Amino acid sequence: MEPAEIIEDGVLLRPWREADAEGVHRACQDGDIQRWTTVPRPYRLEHAHDFVTRMSPRAWADGTGAPFAVCDAATGDLLGSCGLISIDSAGTGEIGYWTAPWARGRGVTVRAARAVSRWSFEKLGLRRLLWQAEVGNHASRLVALRAGFRIDGRVRLANPAPDGGVDGWIGSLLPGEVPEAGSTGPAARGTLAARRAAVFGRPQPVLFAASASGELRLRPMEERDLDAIVQTCRDPETIRWTTVPDPYDRSDAKGYRDYAQAAWARGDSACFVIADPDDSYAGTVDLRLSPADPLLADVGFMVAPAVRGRGYLPAALLALSAWGFTTLGLARIEWKANVGNTSSRRAAEKAGFTVEGTARGGVSHRGERVDAWVGALLAEDLT
């Protein structure tokens, strides 16, 4: 396949040159590129030289790929990499890209991905493009969405990044679906998708809550919390009112921690440990985003037996809800509890939730449907 050049929407995409090696080496020292791609670590100048002088020309010559250097159309400055990392005989190509750290925040890779996609359909006659990224790489996902890709689901990765996860997002793009050059397109800046990508694309934060007993921290779950979680989940009241496994052992606690980490990476849920003024485990509180309504979430929580009655839960619920409204852009947060769970109801009401009624058979509890109290907190309730 003959190498090509593309100029579109302020970016120049051209074949790699030997003179690019230094720029590639500099870019690939970046922590995000090393975290989310499979570039060698440490990345040396000889790796960059091999990429631009051997690997890239071979892909063009064999027709197995179309790797482009992404440059500023006016200055020629190197801005990133974008191209087809594979092309098969059935007319499917897979796109891959990275942005140099000095070029981020300018929409460079979105413009490049659109240009490469349009060229792939119009010049190569491809029938479909695929995109894959490790779950948690929200920056790559956002670029794919803005380039017109439909995120179709998750897939187990055959070649995960070192120290990365094993699950990936996968998306597809068909001819006629590429947004026009210069158009806003889906998931544009300022949209809810862009806002949440910025949140879940970073490490889980630590939130603070004021209680009568002192300042609480809402932080990610850690190894040192697992024994306390086991103790809490073996408590008769926890078993009575929640659906934790019974009996509960340390493997269940590890599974909960793994779920919490994976849910944050996916952007589905924010699971926090409530840490007391000594930073010891006092409970957990989860904010779970609705898959059907982007402005809706629900909360779930439990408290360690030794600290019940100290007002930790209302304080934690209020802090988490405020974060959900201001940072995630939620409009409504729902609470449910089995009818009779007065401790949960008191905590929700003290945090400002309004009990709206009883849902008959509203929840599934240990093999049967039971009635549930339902309440909610709205964003305007905290203004």
Secondary structure, 3 states (H helix, E strand, C coil): CCCCCEEECCEEEECCCHHHHHHHHHHCCCHHHHHHCCCCCCCCHHHHHHHHHHHHHHHHHHCCCEEEEEEECCCCCEEEEEEEEEECCCCEEEEEEEECHHHCCCCHHHHHHHHHHHHHHHCCCCCEEEEEEECCCHHHHHHHHHCCCEEEEEEECCCCCCCCCCEEEEEEECCCCCCCCCCCCCCCCCCHHHHHHHHHCCCCCCEEEEECCEEEEEECCCHHHHHHHHHHHCCHHHHHHCCCCCCCCHHHHHHHHHHHHHHHHHCCEEEEEEECCCCCEEEEEEEEECCCCCCEEEEEEEECHHHCCCCHHHHHHHHHHHHHHHHHCCCEEEEEEECCCHHHHHHHHHCCCEEEEEEEEEEEECCEEEEEEEEEEEHHHHC
